[in-house]
Amino acid sequence: MIKGLYAITPDIPDTEALLAKVALALEGGAAVVQYRSKSSDVALRHEQASELAVLCREHRVPLIINDDLRLADLVNADGVHLGKDDGTVKEARMILGPDKLIGVSCYADFTRALLADREGADYVAFGSFFPSPTKPDAVPASPGLLRQAKTRVHLPVVAIGGITLDNFDTLIDAGADAVAVISALFDSTDIRITAAAFAAKFATQH
């Protein structure tokens, strides 16, 4: 089940530094980790994903690979997250098998979530709910999408986009099963404490 703090990794070329940051997030209570890297260095991406897979396994937390089905298969990650140009759920299922997690970005498109549900995805993600430094041009999404999804989509629903400790209450209240966070977590002065605060606040409000 996808539920709680969904930590998305920052783009850091230093693998040791990346692992240290993710370890703190896991210690604080991150329930899912997504490896997201826009680097064109294939060897670096493979190295980082492989190391993260080991780290997440030690913490019994699933590692999801963003946008790269081949990499997810190569490092035996727990799943893949698909954007609109990353192939279909059917293709991912054929390659990864029945037990892996497949998530689908739905942006602000509810129809895309219905299709993902029919195709056998394991969760859907909506956003951006707030202005995001990672994707400043993202299409805005409203909490109403989450409420709609909880009545018509039979999957866990993830909220993403500019989420902080100060603004994610409304998303949980609207039905988000998990909140995906990058900057507010990994740019914080104490990643472990911030992760713990997300996890605790989520637990008390859900």
Secondary structure, DSSP 4 states (H G I P E B T S, - for coil): ---EEEEE----S-HHHHHHHHHHHHHHT-SEEEE----S-HHHHHHHHHHHHHHHHHTT--EEEES-HHHHHHTT-SEEEE-TTS--HHHHHHHH-TTSEEEEEEET-HHHHHHHHHHT-SEEEE--SS--SS-TTPPP--HHHHHHHHHH--S-EEEESS--TTTTHHHHHTT-SEEEESHHHHTSS-HHHHHHHHHHHHHHH-
